[in-house]
Amino acid sequence: MPDEMMVLIRFGGNADDLLPRYLGAVKRWREDEATKDFAPPLMAAHMKTEDGLLVMNLWATDEDHKNFGFKVGPHLQAEGITRPWVEHFPIAQLGWGATVGAAGLSE
C-alpha cells in the first residue's frame, strides 16, 4: 500500500492576502530545478478562515510530501510568508468503498 499522507497547513493573517502568496510559493516550488520532478499533491484545498488560510494537501507518497515540506520554505520566505503551523495524518483508507468517484479515488 502506498504511504499516502494528508497534511494540514495553517497560516495566520489575512486569507485574501495569503492565498495568492501561498500559490506563488507553490509555483516557485514546482519550477525549482531541485524539486520539479516530484509530484504535486493528489488533491489540494485552500480554505479561507477567520484567522487566516488553511491548506489541506493529500500526498500519494511520503517522499513527495517530505520533498514539499522540506523544500518549500525558501519559496514561502520569498513570498513574505512566515513558518506555518503544520499537522500530518497518515491515510488509513482513501474513499468510502469500492466505487470510483469523480476525482478517480475510491468512494
Buried (B, 14 or more C-beta within 10 A) or exposed (E): EEEBBBBBBBBEEEBEBBBEBBBBBBEBBBEBEEBEEBEBBBBBEBEEEEEBBBBBBBBBBBEBBBBBBEBBBEBBEEBEBEEBEEEEEEBEEBEEEEEEEEEEEEE
